[in-house]
Amino acid sequence: MRTVSNHLSLGWIGANPTAWLGAVNPIPDDFAISSTTVTFDGVIAGSEIRVYDASLNELAGIESCAANQQLTWPVYASGSPNNNVEIKIYNTGYRLKKFPYTSKVGDQSIPVQMERDRWYNNP
């Protein structure tokens, strides 16, 4: 038996030493398989966007974003709890946006409707 990586083990098939049988072990929850690129459609330019995992580790973020900002972060095997993230969008003139999101492989788009903070005052 020979190990090619942490996730793939190969062994002989019968008496034929040139034939290989691949045995795939399940991918662990903490092994990123790809990434997602998310467009925050409608975000106000100048906002701060942060993406956190369940342990509050920052996966992606930007201090002052562009309109319709894109961010990229890792995605794990389907069903992994590591795909559950929390997104926070801050802008001093607008109400805080904070919501859960389940990451998926590939390009995604999240519509963002920013609400003015009626109590904000910057004299």
Backbone as ProteinMPNN parsed JSONL, in Angstrom:
{"seq_chain_A": "MRTVSNHLSLGWIGANPTAWLGAVNPIPDDFAISSTTVTFDGVIAGSEIRVYDASLNELAGIESCAANQQLTWPVYASGSPNNNVEIKIYNTGYRLKKFPYTSKVGDQSIPVQMERDRWYNNP", "coords_chain_A": {"N_chain_A": [[0.854, -1.172, 0.0], [0.556, 2.206, -0.799], [0.823, 5.628, -0.059], [-0.389, 8.412, -1.656], [-1.217, 10.995, -1.143], [-2.548, 12.859, 1.648], [-5.158, 12.147, 1.411], [-5.637, 10.155, -0.439], [-5.229, 6.816, -1.039], [-3.407, 4.192, -2.494], [-3.461, 0.877, -3.786], [-2.417, -2.513, -4.676], [-4.039, -4.409, -7.325], [-5.082, -7.573, -7.134], [-2.795, -10.038, -8.425], [-1.453, -8.583, -10.27], [1.063, -6.402, -10.631], [1.114, -3.999, -12.037], [-1.328, -2.852, -12.088], [-3.481, -0.595, -10.455], [-5.507, 0.096, -7.608], [-7.579, 2.548, -6.601], [-8.32, 3.933, -3.496], [-10.382, 6.118, -2.055], [-10.276, 8.249, 0.622], [-12.571, 9.891, 2.872], [-12.853, 13.43, 2.544], [-11.524, 15.58, 4.936], [-13.304, 17.873, 7.163], [-11.869, 20.232, 7.509], [-10.376, 20.737, 5.256], [-9.836, 22.651, 2.557], [-11.444, 22.59, -0.546], [-11.817, 24.15, -2.73], [-12.643, 27.442, -3.909], [-14.744, 30.332, -3.361], [-16.065, 33.094, -5.114], [-17.556, 35.96, -4.309], [-19.859, 38.389, -5.268], [-20.872, 41.421, -3.987], [-23.614, 42.692, -4.605], [-24.82, 45.833, -5.018], [-23.764, 46.962, -2.759], [-22.698, 49.804, -0.903], [-20.18, 51.948, -2.033], [-17.132, 52.361, -0.256], [-17.857, 51.079, 2.032], [-17.159, 48.742, 4.696], [-16.377, 45.367, 4.475], [-16.608, 42.191, 5.939], [-15.847, 38.734, 6.303], [-16.481, 35.997, 8.267], [-15.567, 32.872, 9.864], [-17.071, 30.219, 11.874], [-15.543, 30.289, 14.192], [-14.863, 32.881, 14.408], [-12.697, 33.644, 12.865], [-11.214, 35.636, 10.414], [-12.043, 35.26, 7.073], [-12.129, 36.636, 4.704], [-11.968, 40.04, 3.607], [-12.378, 43.636, 3.396], [-11.36, 46.945, 3.867], [-12.322, 49.405, 2.787], [-14.564, 49.316, 0.448], [-15.244, 48.909, -3.122], [-18.017, 49.839, -5.271], [-20.275, 47.181, -5.734], [-18.473, 45.179, -4.857], [-16.142, 42.429, -4.991], [-15.258, 39.466, -3.224], [-13.09, 36.792, -2.235], [-12.973, 33.54, -0.806], [-12.067, 30.441, 0.954], [-13.655, 27.255, 0.182], [-15.159, 24.344, 1.489], [-15.59, 20.707, 1.656], [-18.79, 19.486, 0.575], [-21.424, 19.962, 2.834], [-19.798, 20.423, 4.992], [-19.311, 22.024, 8.13], [-17.663, 24.198, 8.041], [-18.303, 25.693, 5.845], [-20.247, 27.414, 6.578], [-20.637, 30.711, 7.099], [-20.327, 34.047, 8.507], [-21.361, 37.176, 7.453], [-20.476, 40.553, 7.574], [-21.303, 43.901, 7.054], [-20.214, 47.119, 7.167], [-20.922, 50.581, 7.386], [-20.643, 53.924, 8.101], [-22.814, 55.719, 7.687], [-24.954, 54.071, 7.353], [-27.135, 51.361, 8.353], [-25.874, 48.557, 10.203], [-25.158, 45.593, 8.441], [-25.619, 42.244, 8.93], [-25.34, 38.874, 8.458], [-25.96, 35.31, 8.054], [-24.308, 32.972, 5.844], [-24.053, 30.368, 3.471], [-21.301, 29.021, 2.049], [-20.509, 28.303, -1.361], [-18.974, 26.525, -4.051], [-17.425, 28.366, -6.655], [-18.572, 31.233, -8.613], [-20.615, 33.601, -7.024], [-23.437, 35.695, -6.198], [-24.575, 38.195, -4.046], [-27.365, 40.004, -3.266], [-27.374, 43.25, -1.94], [-28.992, 45.414, 0.157], [-28.649, 48.436, 1.374], [-29.544, 50.217, 4.264], [-30.238, 53.476, 5.26], [-28.925, 54.934, 8.234], [-30.91, 56.367, 10.405], [-30.306, 57.639, 12.744], [-27.714, 58.406, 12.616], [-25.307, 60.993, 12.814], [-23.129, 63.313, 11.584], [-21.583, 65.958, 12.346]], "CA_chain_A": [[0.0, 0.0, 0.0], [1.361, 3.41, -0.904], [0.011, 6.824, 0.122], [-0.051, 9.461, -2.609], [-1.438, 12.235, -0.398], [-3.273, 12.596, 2.881], [-6.537, 11.803, 1.133], [-5.757, 9.139, -1.468], [-4.352, 5.666, -0.84], [-3.447, 3.289, -3.635], [-2.984, -0.474, -3.491], [-2.379, -3.426, -5.821], [-5.204, -5.219, -7.666], [-4.706, -8.97, -7.342], [-1.39, -10.376, -8.612], [-0.902, -7.737, -11.322], [1.698, -5.249, -9.988], [0.993, -2.77, -12.826], [-2.689, -2.328, -11.936], [-3.692, 0.083, -9.175], [-6.873, 0.31, -7.146], [-7.603, 3.777, -5.794], [-9.269, 3.993, -2.392], [-10.455, 7.514, -1.667], [-10.756, 8.502, 1.974], [-13.373, 11.113, 2.914], [-12.104, 14.675, 2.735], [-11.861, 16.135, 6.247], [-14.034, 19.143, 7.158], [-10.982, 21.394, 7.539], [-9.56, 20.719, 4.038], [-10.485, 23.44, 1.509], [-11.402, 21.92, -1.848], [-11.879, 25.159, -3.79], [-12.942, 28.765, -3.36], [-15.91, 31.03, -3.89], [-15.918, 34.53, -5.328], [-18.887, 36.519, -4.092], [-20.086, 39.8, -5.599], [-21.839, 42.065, -3.107], [-24.339, 43.511, -5.572], [-25.565, 46.921, -4.413], [-23.077, 47.508, -1.587], [-22.293, 51.202, -1.063], [-18.726, 52.136, -2.065], [-16.597, 52.89, 0.988], [-18.259, 50.213, 3.146], [-16.224, 47.699, 5.129], [-16.998, 44.041, 4.397], [-15.829, 41.144, 6.606], [-16.413, 37.386, 6.263], [-15.927, 35.244, 9.393], [-16.02, 31.502, 10.078], [-17.749, 30.022, 13.161], [-14.604, 30.623, 15.272], [-14.594, 34.312, 14.23], [-11.496, 33.894, 12.066], [-11.57, 36.359, 9.192], [-11.731, 34.53, 5.841], [-11.959, 37.637, 3.646], [-12.441, 41.343, 4.041], [-11.815, 44.839, 2.799], [-11.615, 48.109, 4.725], [-13.116, 50.389, 2.061], [-14.842, 48.577, -0.787], [-15.795, 49.547, -4.319], [-19.398, 49.422, -5.535], [-20.363, 45.796, -6.229], [-17.188, 44.563, -4.499], [-15.997, 40.971, -4.996], [-14.32, 38.88, -2.274], [-12.884, 35.36, -2.435], [-12.538, 32.791, 0.374], [-12.063, 28.998, 0.713], [-14.857, 26.436, 0.326], [-14.828, 22.998, 1.961], [-16.434, 19.646, 1.12], [-20.218, 19.694, 0.763], [-21.91, 19.562, 4.152], [-18.856, 20.81, 6.04], [-19.742, 23.203, 8.881], [-16.772, 25.314, 7.714], [-18.898, 26.49, 4.771], [-21.183, 28.362, 7.181], [-19.899, 31.925, 7.464], [-21.122, 35.222, 8.844], [-20.915, 38.345, 6.696], [-20.808, 41.833, 8.199], [-21.04, 45.06, 6.206], [-20.257, 48.331, 7.976], [-20.787, 51.89, 6.758], [-21.084, 54.824, 9.172], [-24.101, 56.354, 7.4], [-25.96, 53.045, 7.085], [-27.288, 50.353, 9.404], [-25.016, 47.375, 10.098], [-25.719, 44.386, 7.813], [-24.973, 41.058, 9.493], [-26.186, 37.744, 8.08], [-25.26, 34.047, 7.779], [-24.231, 32.591, 4.432], [-23.421, 29.075, 3.227], [-20.403, 29.152, 0.904], [-20.592, 27.315, -2.436], [-17.883, 26.64, -5.007], [-17.686, 29.146, -7.858], [-18.985, 32.636, -8.519], [-21.924, 33.821, -6.421], [-23.801, 37.095, -6.054], [-25.491, 38.459, -2.936], [-27.928, 41.35, -3.356], [-27.233, 43.978, -0.683], [-29.769, 46.646, 0.246], [-28.171, 49.205, 2.518], [-30.549, 51.119, 4.819], [-29.65, 54.633, 5.95], [-29.069, 54.975, 9.69], [-31.565, 57.646, 10.649], [-29.755, 58.242, 13.957], [-26.333, 58.828, 12.379], [-25.127, 62.429, 12.653], [-21.718, 63.667, 11.497], [-21.609, 67.432, 12.186]], "C_chain_A": [[0.894, 1.227, 0.0], [0.422, 4.608, -0.788], [0.516, 7.905, -0.812], [-0.211, 10.825, -1.95], [-2.153, 11.872, 0.892], [-4.662, 12.038, 2.631], [-6.713, 10.706, 0.092], [-4.743, 8.04, -1.201], [-4.51, 4.724, -2.015], [-2.89, 1.929, -3.232], [-3.052, -1.335, -4.739], [-3.733, -4.075, -6.052], [-4.693, -6.618, -7.957], [-3.209, -9.157, -7.48], [-0.716, -9.492, -9.655], [-0.286, -6.469, -10.704], [1.602, -3.963, -10.804], [-0.386, -2.153, -12.706], [-2.845, -1.736, -10.527], [-5.174, 0.199, -8.879], [-6.836, 1.547, -6.255], [-8.68, 3.702, -4.735], [-9.269, 5.428, -1.877], [-11.035, 7.625, -0.265], [-11.602, 9.765, 1.958], [-12.486, 12.336, 3.166], [-12.494, 15.256, 4.095], [-12.52, 17.509, 6.131], [-13.129, 20.361, 7.076], [-10.053, 21.471, 6.326], [-10.313, 21.461, 2.936], [-10.331, 22.742, 0.162], [-11.392, 22.916, -3.0], [-12.094, 26.519, -3.132], [-14.234, 29.286, -3.97], [-15.538, 32.484, -4.079], [-17.316, 35.11, -5.295], [-18.889, 37.997, -4.454], [-21.167, 40.329, -4.68], [-22.556, 43.126, -3.934], [-25.182, 44.566, -4.859], [-24.909, 47.509, -3.178], [-22.609, 48.933, -1.898], [-20.767, 51.284, -1.038], [-18.265, 52.806, -0.775], [-16.98, 52.071, 2.206], [-17.135, 49.244, 3.485], [-16.972, 46.378, 5.097], [-16.058, 43.045, 5.067], [-16.597, 39.834, 6.53], [-15.704, 36.566, 7.333], [-16.429, 33.805, 9.396], [-16.647, 31.411, 11.471], [-16.859, 30.374, 14.353], [-14.192, 32.093, 15.238], [-13.23, 34.61, 13.623], [-11.934, 34.593, 10.789], [-11.106, 35.571, 7.977], [-11.461, 35.486, 4.681], [-12.447, 38.968, 4.196], [-11.749, 42.468, 3.312], [-12.268, 46.027, 3.64], [-12.539, 49.117, 4.058], [-13.367, 49.838, 0.659], [-15.269, 49.484, -1.934], [-17.266, 49.156, -4.426], [-19.367, 48.021, -6.147], [-19.05, 45.042, -6.033], [-17.251, 43.04, -4.595], [-14.97, 40.566, -3.95], [-14.254, 37.385, -2.52], [-12.425, 34.736, -1.13], [-12.683, 31.3, 0.105], [-13.43, 28.355, 0.923], [-14.405, 25.012, 0.638], [-15.789, 21.981, 1.358], [-17.902, 19.921, 1.448], [-20.66, 19.16, 2.122], [-20.982, 19.934, 5.301], [-19.39, 22.034, 6.792], [-18.861, 24.424, 8.6], [-17.296, 26.18, 6.575], [-19.889, 27.52, 5.296], [-20.399, 29.56, 7.705], [-20.886, 33.009, 7.895], [-20.513, 36.407, 8.102], [-21.389, 39.596, 7.423], [-20.399, 42.953, 7.252], [-21.277, 46.312, 7.044], [-20.142, 49.56, 7.076], [-21.396, 52.886, 7.733], [-22.454, 55.455, 8.921], [-25.241, 55.368, 7.211], [-26.008, 52.052, 8.239], [-26.377, 49.158, 9.116], [-25.789, 46.244, 9.415], [-24.929, 43.207, 8.351], [-25.881, 39.877, 9.186], [-25.345, 36.488, 7.845], [-25.295, 33.748, 6.285], [-23.552, 31.233, 4.337], [-22.621, 29.17, 1.94], [-20.58, 27.991, -0.067], [-19.433, 27.562, -3.397], [-18.328, 27.492, -6.19], [-18.104, 30.571, -7.572], [-20.412, 32.729, -7.995], [-22.181, 35.32, -6.381], [-24.808, 37.221, -4.914], [-26.042, 39.87, -3.132], [-27.871, 42.021, -1.98], [-28.046, 45.257, -0.766], [-29.354, 47.351, 1.53], [-29.27, 50.178, 2.956], [-29.847, 52.259, 5.55], [-29.916, 54.52, 7.447], [-29.643, 56.337, 10.05], [-31.034, 58.357, 11.894], [-28.321, 58.723, 13.759], [-26.267, 60.329, 12.145], [-23.626, 62.713, 12.656], [-21.636, 65.17, 11.25], [-20.395, 67.995, 11.514]], "O_chain_A": [[1.886, 1.275, 0.728], [-0.665, 4.597, -1.366], [1.689, 8.275, -0.778], [0.6, 11.72, -2.188], [-2.339, 10.691, 1.188], [-5.285, 11.506, 3.55], [-7.848, 10.356, -0.231], [-3.54, 8.296, -1.143], [-5.624, 4.485, -2.48], [-1.958, 1.843, -2.432], [-3.66, -0.951, -5.738], [-4.497, -4.277, -5.108], [-3.955, -6.825, -8.92], [-2.43, -8.53, -6.761], [0.481, -9.64, -9.899], [-1.016, -5.564, -10.299], [1.984, -2.908, -10.298], [-0.6, -1.036, -13.177], [-2.391, -2.319, -9.542], [-5.992, 0.378, -9.782], [-6.121, 1.568, -5.254], [-9.839, 3.433, -5.049], [-8.272, 5.896, -1.329], [-12.142, 7.156, 0.003], [-11.38, 10.635, 1.116], [-11.504, 12.27, 3.905], [-13.683, 15.408, 4.375], [-12.33, 18.22, 5.144], [-13.564, 21.42, 6.622], [-9.054, 22.19, 6.358], [-11.319, 20.961, 2.433], [-9.229, 22.352, -0.223], [-11.005, 22.573, -4.118], [-11.772, 26.721, -1.961], [-14.741, 28.752, -4.957], [-14.779, 33.043, -3.288], [-18.155, 34.796, -6.139], [-18.033, 38.76, -4.007], [-22.254, 39.758, -4.598], [-22.163, 44.292, -3.96], [-26.148, 44.231, -4.173], [-25.434, 48.46, -2.599], [-22.181, 49.226, -3.014], [-20.132, 50.752, -0.128], [-18.928, 53.709, -0.265], [-16.487, 52.331, 3.303], [-16.269, 48.964, 2.656], [-18.077, 46.274, 5.631], [-14.856, 43.046, 4.802], [-17.82, 39.805, 6.669], [-14.479, 36.446, 7.318], [-17.559, 33.533, 8.992], [-16.743, 32.418, 12.172], [-17.369, 30.724, 15.417], [-13.278, 32.502, 15.955], [-12.669, 35.686, 13.832], [-12.911, 34.191, 10.157], [-9.925, 35.248, 7.855], [-10.667, 35.186, 3.79], [-13.242, 39.012, 5.135], [-10.695, 42.295, 2.7], [-13.42, 46.097, 4.068], [-13.453, 49.632, 4.703], [-12.492, 49.888, -0.206], [-15.605, 50.652, -1.743], [-17.711, 48.236, -3.74], [-18.516, 47.725, -6.986], [-18.578, 44.353, -6.937], [-18.286, 42.435, -4.314], [-13.941, 41.223, -3.793], [-15.23, 36.775, -2.957], [-11.596, 35.307, -0.421], [-13.343, 30.912, -0.859], [-14.247, 28.826, 1.715], [-13.396, 24.539, 0.115], [-16.706, 22.354, 0.627], [-18.213, 20.517, 2.479], [-20.311, 18.045, 2.508], [-21.347, 19.774, 6.466], [-19.87, 22.98, 6.167], [-19.258, 25.555, 8.883], [-16.794, 27.282, 6.356], [-20.325, 28.399, 4.553], [-19.602, 29.437, 8.635], [-22.094, 32.905, 7.682], [-19.299, 36.611, 8.125], [-22.545, 39.693, 7.833], [-19.291, 42.955, 6.716], [-22.372, 46.542, 7.558], [-19.362, 49.574, 6.124], [-22.541, 52.718, 8.152], [-23.189, 55.701, 9.877], [-26.371, 55.772, 6.94], [-25.051, 51.917, 9.002], [-26.14, 48.794, 7.964], [-26.937, 45.971, 9.767], [-23.704, 43.175, 8.24], [-27.044, 39.858, 9.591], [-24.171, 36.577, 7.485], [-26.18, 34.203, 5.561], [-22.58, 30.974, 5.046], [-23.185, 29.376, 0.866], [-20.774, 26.847, 0.342], [-18.969, 28.694, -3.534], [-19.454, 27.365, -6.671], [-18.005, 31.054, -6.443], [-21.305, 32.023, -8.464], [-21.254, 36.12, -6.513], [-25.767, 36.454, -4.829], [-25.275, 40.832, -3.163], [-28.273, 41.429, -0.978], [-27.824, 46.087, -1.647], [-29.677, 46.906, 2.632], [-29.856, 50.877, 2.128], [-28.959, 52.021, 6.368], [-30.981, 54.073, 7.874], [-28.937, 57.345, 10.005], [-31.285, 59.548, 12.079], [-27.767, 59.381, 14.64], [-27.058, 60.883, 11.382], [-22.932, 62.39, 13.62], [-21.619, 65.617, 10.103], [-20.3, 69.208, 11.326]]}, "name": "protein", "num_of_chains": 1, "seq": "MRTVSNHLSLGWIGANPTAWLGAVNPIPDDFAISSTTVTFDGVIAGSEIRVYDASLNELAGIESCAANQQLTWPVYASGSPNNNVEIKIYNTGYRLKKFPYTSKVGDQSIPVQMERDRWYNNP"}
